[in-house]
Amino acid sequence: MPRRAPRTVLDRLRTPSGIPGFLKTASVCALIAGLLSPLAPAAASETATAQATAAANDHCGNQCSDILPPGQNGNATLAQILLNQAFGTQPEHAEDQLGPYADLAKGYPALTNDKINTFFHDASFGVPADQVASTVKPAGRGDVTIVRDKKTGVPHITGTTRYGTEFGAGYAAAQDRLWLMDVFRHVGRGQLTSFAGGAPSNQGLEQQFWRHAPYTEADLQAQIDNAVATNGERGQQALADAKAYLDGINSYIDASDSGRSFPGEYVLTGHKDSVTNAGTIEHFKITDLVALASVIGALFGSGGGGEVNNALSLLAAQEKYGVTEGTKVWESFRMRNDPEAVLTQREGSFPYGTKPADPQGAALPDAGSVKPEPLVYDRTGSATAAGATGASGAAAKAATSSAKRGMSNALVVSGKHTASGHPVAVFGPQTGYFAPQLLLLQEIQGPGISARGASFAGLSMYVELGRGQDYAWSATTSGQDIIDSYAVELCQDDYHYLYRGTCTPMEKIERKNAWKPTVADGTAAGSYTMRVWRTKYGPVEYRATVGGKRVAYTTLRSSFMHEADSIIGFQMLNDPDYVKGPDSFQKAVQHINYTFNWFYADSEHTAYYNSGDNPVRATGVDAEFPAWARPAYEWRGWNPATNTADYTPPSAHPHSTDQDYYVSWNNKQARDYTTAPWGNGSVHRGNLLEDRVKKLVQQGGVTRAALVKAMADAGLADLRAEDVLPELLKVVNSSPVTDPAAAAAVTKLQTWVANGAKRTETAAGSKKYADADAIRVLDAWWPLLVKAEFEPGLGSGLYDAMTANLPVDESPSAAHGPTGSHAGSSFQYGWWSYVDKDLRAVLGEQVKGPLARKYCGDGSLGACRDTLVSTLKEAAGRTAAQVYPGDDVCAAGDQWCADSINHRTLGGIKHGKISWQNRPTYQQVVEFTSHR
């Protein structure tokens, strides 16, 4: 069956089928001409002084650069959308960062410092006078100016008052991302289908996130009230900033409505009339910001979960091998603290989530009793179709897995090892590829704020990842476990539970959604109700029995009801009077309760800190499995009314200053610090960075160009080919390979490894891979060899349970990985450590932290070799069309296209595919030359 790329919101954008040649008729061309009504540019007054002030506070010495594809402009009028759909034309600045970003894949080998801005853009403060494209005073205000540069259209917001500065930030955000912001406030509220259409992908998206954060309007407001009340003057300032930001957004909504320059998606989804201008674009309110934050937190900063799946795989292992041996097998695959894992912080020990010596309170389900809690009820119309129910299943799986999106990487080198003596950093978040992009770029200069960088659309009152006057910062997803599952005993019926001895009703939270066809989404009319049952221990996720007792498994997250709290940390990061060095940086990010690794560089120092509200668990409770919902096993100091608890102190979080270098690609943070996702073992994509940066540091004289080259080279590497294929070939070649097909495949694979094991084009734009046959063979071989290596020893039941915890593969073309296909990010989740450790054990090599048993060939080298050779022969016989079966984006057999990055449309503008790279979406290259 052909793979289908995920389709979200307006992927299905099309013209009315009842009008032949709709987009090519003279009448539509006339319509387009009439709709083209750009805002008149304002006079560029007072710009030079403001820009000069910003430049004077810039200590980067023209050595800060950044990039964020496809482009800054994420809004398009109806006319621009129609032109894009008909002729592929792009609105100004909609994709002018896509080309330089894509070109690095073939341009990096010859990179020098003076060529960096061929592939990135200058991220200095201010805009030179001859590069000013426009100057706007939003709503005629005298206290804020928005200057956009000619090259990228990035807004440079300068305010003389705090209110005006934040008003300008909101106005500029709406100019660039209004439609996207509207989409995601509806995603966060679980109302996407009613707003943008009932496509199955939209159903799945709202279900995934609303399951994670099923909030009422009162819940959203309570989060704001709490964040303000518990943070003193900074809390009050954050509230004032948010209100000013909202005023700016809403001012732009009014201006674009009256000027008829609003995003054309509002017409195509039926919210506005293109002729009469009837209809409404709803103003934003402060609770929308929390709804938006809940989506971003769920995507990138919420580690943990999966305890019920862990329990099921443990029970399967114990059934297969007995309790003692089965537990050993399970622990060896879990790799909580693998001694061969690549570490971000190489010194010290930071115990968290470790296996208790005397486990207490575990509530493992009875065999066969676990049933997922339904989310969707009362389906009507198109909501009953197979595609809709399939999307619901996929959403549920994504929401309950511990294999959440990680992504993002960082390479930071201390000044002790650089050519200039100043630290160098190349870092950024890997947030996927969307059109328009989830992030936007901006510079904000005003009282108490001085920063440039990226922010999530709709939350850009502060720069969230970027640079200040003399420092830069970034983050990667860390994934430590802040989510626990509790077994609440049921009483009376299925909707009452025992809370500290009292039979207590569950709280029913519902969201009713209905949709009808629009031009953007022709999905037939339908409706459903999403229903979540909440307890004091969090929302119900599963039903089961434990020792014959009826229970509901709930999910309790330390950031639940606290998505708004992190605003204080971001406020501090933007404040030049607060962040003055690594210590104050670390203190700032301690206020961020999302699970992130934070990195810092200035002209003298580097620093690292792992953030998140890590709950202090009761002695003996194993965070890997569900625990009984009883006081003895609750988080210490837990207050269910506020969902607060005792948290591990900052000193217990991995943190460091001036380590010789840091690398992070969602790998293990430090010794004894357990992360929720499985597979942090001997082979991880973090090794691709570690190996390259370690070599650079050993050589000394590291430059910005050298560090970019290391990142780019790792971003084209096939992790399996670089770090596991040599072991596979060692086993295969332990005896002569006599089968012609297998021997030919071995030769191709050996040549590919010798060439660097990259997935790279023969030449820029060729859309053909060098070593294409070898890549095809490995893509076909990997799932075959893993199954043949492990399933006979594990048995089908345990093998299936283990693959539910950790997918077998995540190659660029794999549609079954957590990130889907055409998403860029690859090789985060897979069985590469298992294969590596098992083969080394079979070969008789030293393995630290080995698997509990040998699996390949049951430990026999000859039998293992036979297994690998037979599966290799099968893989070699598979055609390109079989390995790459095609989808909505690519024809069957098109290998390059199957890997390619495709910006998933969240609006009406589409972009062309680019060659695969495994790198951050937004990326900075920084080297400060001085300090305040």
Residue pairs with C-beta under 8 A, 6 or more apart in sequence:
1 885
2 885
2 886
2 887
2 892
3 815
3 821
3 885
3 886
3 887
4 815
4 887
4 888
5 815
5 820
5 821
5 822
5 887
5 888
5 889
5 902
5 904
6 201
6 820
6 904
7 199
7 200
7 201
7 888
7 904
8 199
8 201
8 202
8 205
8 904
8 905
8 906
9 183
9 192
9 196
9 197
9 199
9 201
9 202
9 205
9 521
9 905
9 906
9 907
10 196
10 265
10 268
10 269
10 520
10 521
10 905
10 906
10 907
10 908
11 199
11 201
11 888
11 904
11 905
12 197
12 199
12 520
12 521
12 522
12 523
13 81
13 85
13 268
13 519
13 520
13 521
13 905
13 908
14 85
14 519
14 522
15 22
15 23
15 85
15 519
16 22
16 519
19 25
22 28
23 82
23 85
23 86
24 86
28 82
28 86
31 79
31 82
31 274
32 79
32 82
32 83
33 79
34 79
35 77
35 78
35 79
35 260
35 274
36 77
36 79
36 80
37 77
37 259
37 260
37 261
38 261
39 136
39 255
39 259
39 261
41 134
41 135
41 136
42 134
42 135
42 136
42 137
43 135
44 132
44 134
44 135
44 147
45 135
46 145
47 127
47 129
47 132
47 135
47 145
47 147
48 129
50 126
50 145
50 147
50 158
50 445
51 126
51 127
51 128
51 129
51 147
51 156
51 158
52 126
53 158
53 445
54 125
54 126
54 156
54 158
54 443
54 445
54 450
55 124
55 125
55 126
57 125
57 450
57 469
57 576
58 124
58 125
58 126
58 469
59 469
59 470
59 603
59 928
59 929
59 930
59 931
59 932
60 123
60 124
60 125
60 467
60 470
60 926
60 927
60 928
60 929
61 927
61 928
61 929
61 930
62 122
62 124
63 704
63 926
63 927
63 928
63 929
64 122
64 123
64 124
64 467
64 472
64 924
64 925
64 926
64 927
64 928
65 116
65 117
65 120
65 121
65 122
65 123
65 924
65 925
65 926
66 120
66 121
66 123
66 428
66 441
66 452
66 453
66 454
66 466
66 922
66 923
66 924
66 925
67 97
67 100
67 101
67 119
67 120
67 121
67 922
67 923
68 97
68 437
68 439
68 440
68 441
68 454
68 921
68 922
68 923
69 95
69 97
69 98
69 101
69 102
69 433
69 437
69 903
69 921
70 94
70 95
70 97
70 98
70 433
70 435
70 436
70 437
70 903
70 911
71 90
71 93
71 94
71 95
71 96
71 97
71 98
71 152
71 153
72 93
72 97
72 152
72 153
72 154
72 155
72 176
72 440
72 441
73 91
73 92
73 93
73 94
73 153
73 176
73 436
74 94
74 176
74 177
74 179
74 180
74 435
74 436
74 437
74 440
74 457
74 907
74 909
75 91
75 175
75 176
75 177
75 178
75 179
75 263
75 436
76 84
76 91
76 94
76 263
76 264
76 265
76 907
76 908
76 909
77 261
77 262
77 263
77 264
78 264
78 267
78 268
78 274
79 264
80 89
80 91
80 264
80 909
81 264
81 265
81 268
81 907
81 908
81 909
82 264
83 89
84 90
84 91
84 908
84 909
84 910
85 908
85 910
88 910
90 909
90 911
91 909
92 153
93 152
93 153
94 436
94 909
94 911
95 911
96 151
96 152
96 153
97 121
97 152
98 903
98 911
98 912
98 914
100 118
100 119
100 120
100 121
101 119
101 914
102 914
102 915
102 917
103 118
103 119
103 764
104 119
104 708
104 712
104 917
105 712
105 715
105 716
105 760
105 761
105 764
105 915
105 916
105 917
106 760
106 761
106 763
106 764
106 915
107 115
107 118
107 119
107 764
108 119
108 708
108 709
108 712
108 713
109 709
111 119
111 705
111 708
111 709
111 712
112 705
113 703
113 704
113 705
115 705
116 704
116 705
116 708
116 925
119 708
120 923
120 925
121 151
121 152
123 452
123 453
123 466
123 467
123 924
123 926
125 443
125 445
125 450
125 452
125 469
126 156
126 443
127 147
127 148
127 149
127 156
131 149
131 150
131 151
132 147
132 148
132 149
132 150
133 148
133 149
133 150
133 153
134 147
134 148
135 145
135 146
135 147
136 145
136 146
136 147
136 148
137 144
137 145
137 146
138 144
138 146
138 167
138 168
138 171
138 172
138 248
138 251
138 252
139 167
139 171
139 251
139 255
141 164
141 167
141 168
142 164
143 159
143 160
143 161
143 163
143 164
143 165
144 157
144 158
144 159
144 160
144 161
144 164
144 165
144 167
144 168
144 446
145 157
145 158
145 159
145 168
146 155
146 156
146 157
146 168
146 171
146 172
146 175
147 155
147 156
147 158
148 154
148 155
148 156
149 156
152 441
154 441
154 442
154 443
155 168
155 172
155 175
155 176
155 441
155 442
155 443
156 442
156 443
156 445
156 452
157 165
157 168
157 169
157 172
157 442
157 443
157 444
157 445
157 446
158 165
158 168
158 445
158 446
159 165
159 166
159 167
159 168
159 445
159 446
159 447
160 446
160 447
161 446
161 447
162 237
162 240
162 241
162 244
162 446
162 447
162 448
162 449
163 240
163 244
164 244
164 446
165 244
165 444
165 445
165 446
165 447
165 449
166 240
166 241
166 242
166 244
166 245
166 248
166 446
166 461
167 244
167 245
167 247
167 248
167 251
168 248
168 444
169 245
169 248
169 442
169 444
169 460
169 461
170 244
170 245
170 246
170 247
170 248
170 249
170 250
170 251
170 252
170 460
170 461
171 248
171 249
171 251
171 252
172 248
172 442
172 460
173 181
173 245
173 248
173 249
173 440
173 442
173 455
173 457
173 458
173 460
174 181
174 248
174 249
174 252
174 253
174 256
175 252
176 436
176 440
176 457
177 436
177 440
177 457
177 458
178 249
178 252
178 253
178 256
178 262
178 263
178 281
179 263
179 265
179 266
179 436
179 906
179 907
180 436
180 438
180 457
180 458
180 906
180 907
181 249
181 284
181 292
181 457
181 458
182 195
182 281
182 282
183 192
183 195
183 196
183 906
183 907
184 291
184 292
184 295
184 438
184 457
184 458
185 284
185 288
185 291
185 292
185 458
186 192
186 194
186 195
186 196
186 206
187 205
187 206
187 209
187 291
187 295
188 209
188 210
188 213
188 288
188 290
188 291
188 292
188 293
188 294
188 295
189 210
189 215
189 291
189 511
190 206
190 207
190 209
190 210
190 214
190 511
190 513
190 530
191 206
191 511
191 513
192 202
192 205
192 206
193 199
193 202
193 203
193 206
193 513
193 514
193 515
194 513
194 514
194 515
195 269
196 202
196 269
196 520
196 521
197 269
197 515
197 517
197 518
197 520
197 521
197 523
198 382
198 383
198 388
198 515
198 516
198 521
198 523
198 524
198 525
198 526
199 521
199 523
200 385
200 387
200 388
200 390
200 391
200 523
201 391
202 521
203 383
203 388
203 391
203 392
203 395
203 528
204 391
204 392
204 394
204 395
205 395
206 513
206 530
207 375
207 376
207 391
207 392
207 395
207 396
207 399
207 530
208 298
208 395
208 396
208 398
208 399
209 294
209 295
209 298
209 399
210 511
210 530
210 532
211 375
211 395
211 396
211 399
211 530
211 532
211 539
212 294
212 298
212 302
212 399
213 294
213 295
213 297
213 298
213 560
213 563
214 509
214 511
214 530
214 532
214 534
214 539
215 290
215 291
215 294
215 509
215 561
216 509
217 287
219 561
220 287
220 290
220 291
221 286
221 287
222 561
223 290
223 561
223 562
223 563
223 564
223 565
224 239
224 242
224 286
224 287
224 290
224 564
226 561
226 562
226 564
226 565
226 642
227 235
227 238
227 564
227 565
227 567
227 568
228 235
228 236
228 238
228 239
229 235
230 565
231 238
231 568
234 568
234 571
234 572
235 568
237 448
237 571
238 567
238 568
238 571
241 461
241 462
241 571
242 286
242 289
242 461
242 567
243 286
244 461
245 460
245 461
246 284
246 285
246 286
246 289
249 283
249 284
250 283
250 284
253 262
253 281
253 283
253 284
255 261
256 262
256 263
256 281
257 277
257 281
260 277
262 272
262 281
263 907
263 908
264 908
265 520
265 907
265 908
266 272
266 279
266 281
267 273
267 274
267 519
268 518
268 519
268 520
268 908
269 518
269 519
269 520
269 521
270 279
270 518
270 519
271 279
271 280
271 281
272 278
272 279
272 280
272 281
273 279
284 458
288 458
289 458
289 459
289 564
290 563
290 564
292 456
292 458
292 459
293 459
293 563
293 564
293 566
294 563
296 456
296 459
297 559
297 563
297 566
297 594
299 404
299 405
299 431
300 405
300 407
300 408
300 429
300 431
300 477
300 594
300 596
301 477
301 559
301 594
301 595
301 596
301 612
302 404
302 482
302 483
302 557
302 559
302 594
302 595
303 404
303 477
303 478
303 479
303 480
303 481
303 482
303 483
303 595
303 612
303 675
303 676
303 677
304 402
304 479
304 480
304 481
304 482
304 483
304 484
304 557
304 595
304 623
304 676
305 400
305 401
305 402
305 404
305 481
305 483
305 485
305 555
305 676
306 400
306 401
306 402
306 403
306 676
306 805
307 484
307 485
307 553
307 623
307 624
307 625
307 626
308 365
308 370
308 400
308 485
308 541
308 542
308 544
308 553
308 626
309 400
309 401
309 402
309 801
309 804
309 805
310 334
310 402
310 624
310 625
310 805
311 364
311 365
311 625
311 626
312 365
312 370
312 801
312 804
313 330
313 798
313 801
313 802
313 804
313 805
314 326
314 327
314 330
314 364
314 625
315 364
315 365
315 367
316 797
316 798
316 801
317 326
317 327
317 329
317 330
317 798
317 801
318 326
318 327
318 330
319 326
319 367
319 797
319 798
320 326
320 329
320 794
320 795
320 797
320 798
321 328
321 329
325 852
328 852
329 851
329 852
329 853
331 355
331 852
332 849
332 850
332 851
332 852
333 678
333 802
333 805
333 806
333 834
333 851
334 624
334 678
335 341
335 678
335 679
335 680
335 681
335 833
335 849
336 353
336 354
336 355
336 624
336 674
337 354
337 671
337 672
337 674
338 668
338 680
338 681
338 682
338 833
338 848
338 849
339 848
339 849
340 681
340 682
340 833
340 837
340 847
340 848
340 849
341 667
341 668
341 680
341 681
341 682
341 684
342 663
342 667
342 668
342 684
342 686
342 687
342 690
343 667
343 668
343 669
343 670
343 671
344 597
344 608
344 654
344 662
344 663
344 664
344 667
344 668
344 669
344 670
344 686
345 608
345 654
345 655
345 656
345 659
345 662
345 669
345 670
346 659
346 670
347 656
347 659
348 654
348 656
348 670
348 671
349 670
349 671
349 672
350 652
350 653
350 654
350 669
350 670
350 671
350 672
350 673
351 652
351 672
351 673
352 480
352 614
352 648
352 652
352 672
352 673
352 674
353 480
353 481
353 623
353 624
353 673
353 674
353 675
353 676
354 672
354 674
355 622
355 624
356 619
356 620
356 621
356 622
358 620
359 620
359 621
359 622
360 618
360 619
360 620
360 621
360 632
360 633
361 618
361 620
361 621
361 627
361 628
361 630
361 632
361 633
362 622
362 625
362 626
362 627
362 628
363 486
363 487
363 546
363 551
363 625
363 626
363 627
363 628
364 546
364 625
364 626
365 542
365 544
365 545
365 546
365 551
365 553
365 626
366 544
366 545
366 546
366 547
366 548
369 544
369 545
370 542
370 543
370 544
370 553
371 542
371 543
371 544
372 396
372 400
372 541
372 542
373 533
373 540
373 541
373 542
373 543
373 552
374 531
375 392
375 395
375 396
375 530
375 531
375 532
376 383
376 392
376 528
376 529
376 530
376 531
377 528
377 529
377 530
377 531
378 527
378 528
378 529
379 388
379 389
379 526
379 527
379 528
380 526
380 527
380 528
381 524
381 525
381 526
381 527
382 388
382 523
382 524
382 525
382 526
383 526
383 527
383 528
384 526
388 526
398 818
400 541
400 555
401 818
402 481
402 676
402 677
402 678
402 805
403 677
403 678
403 805
403 806
403 807
403 818
403 829
404 477
404 479
404 676
404 677
404 818
405 432
405 477
405 818
405 819
405 825
406 476
406 477
406 479
406 666
406 677
406 828
407 429
407 430
407 431
407 432
407 476
407 477
407 666
407 819
407 825
407 828
407 920
408 428
408 429
408 430
408 431
408 474
408 475
408 476
408 477
408 664
408 665
408 666
408 920
409 427
409 428
409 430
409 476
409 663
409 664
409 665
409 666
409 689
409 711
409 919
409 920
410 425
410 426
410 427
410 428
410 474
410 475
410 476
410 597
410 599
410 662
410 663
410 664
410 665
411 425
411 426
411 427
411 661
411 662
411 663
411 689
411 693
411 707
411 710
411 711
412 423
412 424
412 425
412 426
412 427
412 599
412 601
412 606
412 608
412 661
412 662
412 663
413 423
413 424
413 425
413 606
413 660
413 661
413 693
413 696
413 697
413 702
413 707
414 423
414 606
414 658
414 659
414 660
414 661
415 421
415 422
415 423
415 603
415 604
416 660
417 660
417 661
417 696
417 697
417 700
417 701
417 702
418 424
418 701
418 702
418 703
418 927
419 701
419 702
419 703
420 703
420 927
420 929
422 603
422 604
422 927
422 928
422 929
423 601
423 602
423 603
423 604
423 605
423 606
423 927
423 928
424 601
424 702
424 703
424 704
424 707
424 926
424 927
425 472
425 474
425 599
425 601
425 606
425 707
425 924
425 925
425 926
425 927
426 704
426 707
426 708
426 710
426 711
426 923
426 924
426 925
426 926
427 474
427 476
427 599
427 920
427 923
427 924
428 454
428 465
428 474
428 919
428 920
428 921
428 922
428 923
428 924
429 439
429 454
429 465
429 474
429 475
429 476
429 920
429 921
429 922
430 824
430 825
430 919
430 920
430 921
431 437
431 438
431 439
431 921
431 922
432 438
432 819
432 823
432 824
432 825
432 904
432 921
433 822
433 823
433 824
433 901
433 902
433 903
433 904
433 921
434 903
434 904
434 905
434 906
435 903
435 904
435 905
435 906
435 907
435 909
435 910
435 911
436 457
436 906
436 907
436 909
437 903
437 921
438 456
438 457
439 454
439 455
439 456
439 457
439 465
439 921
439 922
440 454
440 455
440 456
440 457
440 460
441 452
441 453
441 454
441 922
442 452
442 453
442 455
442 460
442 463
443 451
443 452
444 450
444 451
444 452
444 462
444 463
444 574
448 574
448 575
448 577
449 462
449 574
449 575
450 468
450 469
450 574
450 575
450 576
451 462
451 463
451 466
451 467
451 468
451 573
451 574
452 463
452 466
452 467
453 463
453 464
453 465
453 466
453 467
453 472
453 922
453 924
454 463
454 464
454 465
454 466
454 922
455 462
455 463
455 464
455 465
456 464
462 567
462 570
462 571
462 573
462 574
463 570
463 573
463 574
464 570
464 573
465 473
465 474
465 475
465 922
465 924
466 472
466 473
466 474
466 924
467 473
467 924
467 926
468 573
468 574
468 576
468 579
469 576
469 932
470 602
470 603
470 928
470 930
470 931
470 932
471 579
471 581
471 585
471 600
471 601
471 602
471 928
472 600
472 601
472 602
472 924
472 926
472 928
473 573
473 585
473 589
473 598
473 599
473 600
473 601
474 598
474 599
474 924
475 596
475 597
475 598
475 599
476 596
476 597
476 599
476 664
476 665
476 666
477 595
477 596
477 597
477 666
478 595
478 596
478 597
478 610
478 611
478 612
478 666
478 669
478 675
479 595
479 666
479 675
479 676
479 677
480 595
480 610
480 612
480 614
480 669
480 673
480 674
480 675
480 676
481 623
481 674
481 675
481 676
482 557
482 558
482 559
482 595
482 612
482 613
482 614
482 615
483 555
483 556
483 557
483 558
483 676
484 555
484 556
484 615
484 617
484 623
484 626
484 627
484 635
485 541
485 553
485 554
485 555
485 556
485 625
485 626
485 627
486 537
486 538
486 553
486 554
486 556
486 626
486 627
486 628
486 629
486 633
487 544
487 546
487 551
487 552
487 553
487 626
487 627
487 628
487 629
488 497
488 498
488 499
488 535
488 537
488 551
488 552
488 553
488 554
488 629
489 497
489 498
489 549
489 550
489 551
489 628
489 629
490 496
490 497
490 498
490 549
490 550
490 551
490 552
491 497
491 498
491 503
492 503
494 543
494 550
494 552
495 505
495 506
495 508
495 533
496 503
496 504
496 505
496 506
497 503
497 504
497 506
497 535
497 552
497 629
498 504
498 629
499 535
499 536
499 629
500 630
500 631
504 535
504 536
506 533
506 534
506 535
506 540
506 552
507 533
507 534
507 535
508 531
508 532
508 533
508 534
509 531
509 532
509 533
509 534
510 529
510 530
510 531
510 532
511 529
511 530
512 527
512 528
512 529
512 530
513 527
513 528
513 529
513 530
514 525
514 526
514 527
515 521
515 523
515 525
515 526
515 527
516 525
517 523
517 524
517 525
520 908
532 539
532 540
533 539
533 540
533 552
534 540
535 552
535 554
535 629
536 640
537 554
537 556
537 629
537 640
538 554
538 555
538 556
538 557
538 560
539 554
539 555
540 552
540 553
540 554
541 553
541 554
541 555
542 552
542 553
543 550
543 551
543 552
543 553
544 551
544 552
544 553
545 551
553 626
554 629
556 635
556 643
558 593
558 612
558 613
558 614
558 615
558 635
558 643
558 645
558 647
559 565
559 593
559 594
559 612
559 613
560 643
561 642
561 643
562 593
562 613
562 643
562 644
565 591
565 593
566 591
566 592
566 593
566 594
568 591
569 588
569 589
569 590
569 591
569 592
569 611
570 592
572 578
572 579
572 584
572 587
572 588
572 591
573 579
573 585
573 588
573 589
576 932
578 584
578 588
579 585
579 588
580 932
581 602
581 605
582 600
582 602
582 605
582 606
582 607
582 657
582 658
583 657
585 598
585 600
585 607
585 609
586 598
586 600
586 607
586 609
586 650
586 655
586 657
589 596
589 598
589 609
589 611
590 609
590 611
590 650
592 598
592 611
592 612
593 611
593 612
593 613
594 611
594 612
595 610
595 611
595 612
596 610
596 611
596 612
597 608
597 609
597 610
597 611
597 654
597 664
597 669
598 608
598 609
598 610
598 611
599 606
599 607
599 608
599 662
599 664
600 606
600 607
600 608
601 607
601 926
601 927
601 928
602 928
602 931
603 928
603 929
603 930
603 931
604 931
605 657
605 658
606 657
606 658
606 659
606 662
607 655
607 656
607 657
607 658
608 654
608 655
608 656
608 657
608 659
608 662
609 650
609 653
609 654
609 655
610 653
610 654
610 655
610 669
610 670
610 673
611 653
612 653
613 645
613 647
614 647
614 648
614 652
614 653
615 635
615 636
615 638
615 645
615 646
615 647
615 648
616 635
616 636
616 637
616 645
616 646
616 647
616 648
617 623
617 635
617 636
618 632
618 633
618 634
618 635
618 636
621 627
621 633
623 674
627 633
635 645
635 646
636 645
636 646
637 644
637 645
637 646
638 644
638 645
638 646
639 645
654 669
654 670
654 673
656 662
660 697
661 693
661 694
661 697
663 686
663 689
663 690
663 693
664 686
664 689
665 684
665 685
665 686
665 688
665 689
665 828
666 677
666 685
666 686
666 828
667 680
667 684
667 685
667 686
667 687
668 675
668 680
668 684
668 686
669 675
677 806
677 829
678 805
678 806
678 829
679 806
679 829
679 830
679 831
679 832
679 833
679 834
680 833
681 833
681 834
681 836
681 837
681 849
682 833
682 836
682 837
682 847
682 849
683 719
683 723
683 724
683 832
683 833
683 835
683 836
684 719
684 832
684 833
685 714
685 719
685 826
685 827
685 828
685 918
687 719
687 723
688 714
688 717
688 719
688 722
688 723
689 710
689 711
689 714
692 710
692 713
692 714
693 707
693 710
696 702
696 706
696 707
696 710
704 925
704 927
707 925
708 925
711 919
712 917
712 919
713 758
714 918
715 917
715 918
715 919
716 758
716 759
716 760
716 916
716 917
716 918
717 756
717 757
717 758
717 759
717 918
718 757
718 758
718 759
718 775
718 778
718 811
718 827
719 826
719 827
719 830
719 832
720 778
720 782
720 811
720 827
720 830
720 832
721 749
721 752
721 753
721 757
721 774
721 778
722 753
722 757
723 832
723 836
724 832
724 835
724 836
724 839
725 749
725 753
725 757
725 778
726 753
727 835
727 836
727 839
727 840
727 843
728 785
728 835
728 839
728 868
729 746
729 749
729 750
729 753
730 839
730 843
731 839
731 842
731 843
731 856
731 861
731 864
731 865
731 868
732 742
732 746
732 865
732 868
732 869
732 872
733 746
734 843
734 861
734 862
734 865
735 862
735 865
737 743
737 746
737 869
739 869
739 873
741 873
741 876
741 877
742 869
742 872
742 873
742 876
744 876
745 774
745 777
745 872
745 873
745 875
745 876
746 872
748 771
748 773
748 774
748 777
749 774
749 777
749 778
751 771
751 774
752 771
752 774
752 775
752 778
755 770
755 771
758 770
758 771
759 769
759 775
759 812
759 899
759 916
760 769
760 770
760 915
761 767
761 768
761 769
761 770
761 896
761 915
762 768
762 769
762 770
767 896
767 897
767 915
768 896
769 775
769 895
769 896
772 895
775 895
776 878
776 880
776 883
776 884
776 895
777 872
777 875
777 876
778 875
779 811
779 813
779 883
779 884
780 874
780 875
780 876
780 878
780 882
780 883
781 871
781 872
781 875
781 876
782 808
782 809
782 811
783 808
783 809
784 871
784 874
784 875
785 835
785 867
785 868
785 871
785 872
785 875
786 808
786 809
786 831
786 834
786 835
787 799
787 808
788 867
788 868
788 870
788 871
789 835
789 838
789 855
789 856
789 864
789 867
789 868
790 799
790 802
790 831
790 834
790 838
790 855
791 799
792 855
792 858
793 853
793 855
793 858
794 802
794 855
806 829
806 830
806 831
807 816
807 817
807 818
807 829
807 830
808 830
808 831
809 816
809 817
809 830
809 831
810 817
810 818
810 819
810 826
810 827
810 828
810 829
810 830
811 817
811 826
811 827
811 899
812 821
812 824
812 826
812 898
812 899
812 916
812 918
813 821
813 884
813 895
813 898
813 899
814 821
814 826
815 821
815 887
817 826
817 828
817 829
817 830
818 828
818 829
819 825
819 826
819 828
821 887
821 898
822 889
822 900
822 901
822 902
822 904
822 913
823 901
824 901
824 916
824 917
824 918
824 919
824 921
825 918
826 916
826 918
827 918
834 851
837 847
837 849
837 850
837 851
838 851
838 854
838 855
838 856
839 856
839 864
840 846
840 847
841 847
841 850
841 851
841 854
841 859
842 854
842 856
842 857
842 859
842 860
842 861
842 864
843 861
853 859
856 863
856 864
856 867
856 868
857 863
857 864
857 865
857 866
857 867
879 893
880 892
880 893
880 894
880 895
881 892
881 893
883 895
884 890
884 892
884 893
884 894
884 895
884 897
884 898
885 892
886 892
886 893
886 894
886 898
887 898
889 897
889 900
889 902
889 913
890 897
890 898
890 900
891 897
896 915
897 913
899 915
899 916
900 913
900 914
900 915
900 916
901 913
901 914
901 915
901 916
901 917
902 913
903 910
903 911
